[in-house]
Amino acid sequence: GRAIRYGVAVGKDELVWKGRATVGRKTEWPSWTPTPDMIKRKPEQYAKYKDGMPGGPKNPLGARALYLHTESGNDTAIRIHGTTDPGSIGKSVSNGCIRMRNEAVMDLFDKVPIGTPVYVYSAATLTRHFLMFRQALDWTDHLICFAVKANSNLAVLKLLGDLGAGMDVVSGGEYARARAAGVPGERIVFSGVGKTRAEMRQVIEGGIRQVNVESEPELAALSEVATTL
């Protein structure tokens, strides 16, 4: 398949939502009612809409809304929606929902069926956890390698790679994704069973820190490939 990247605005510091959900409902020109927490935080701004605001060009949910539900079907109160403030895209300004330009959310709305899984990752959380793990190993020379098979999202790989992480790959495709994320070959480890000669050639020519050999025949095959280069 082909990935499409859209610009978004996300929640302010304490309002960031992350996790897994599914698209449980879709609405064109949705109505909007602020949550009790929103009214409590800013009554002067939201109290007047406690009974709801009909959909339309002035509605803060914009032209379309995708409602995120839990696996059991409960509403998370998080929406992927349009906006009346396109200048906010790319910033942390929302009350927790994921905000997009109207033309972008309309395109997404048409492409995504109900039941589609949604994953939202927090760069701050990933960074914090990686740095804590790295700090625990400061006493020794080390390289922390992330298993690409756990999550091959290029943005996640780039984030970890930029922090200095290495990558553990088990196929030529995973190796290519790690390199596409900007991770140099000297920080990539090739593991796993069933490595093909083509994959061995690929990683040797492209640069590799080490190849973890799983058997004597695999070692022999690796040696044969290496001697032909």
Salt bridges, closest charged atoms under 4 A:
GLU28 OE1 - ARG64 NH2 3.83
ASP51 OD2 - LYS50 NZ 3.46
GLU71 OE2 - ARG20 NH1 3.06
ASP75 OD1 - ARG79 NH1 2.76
ASP107 OD1 - LYS111 NZ 2.66
ASP162 OD2 - LYS158 NZ 2.71
GLU205 OE2 - ARG201 NH1 3.62
GLU218 OE2 - LYS195 NZ 2.81
GLU224 OE1 - ARG197 NH2 2.90
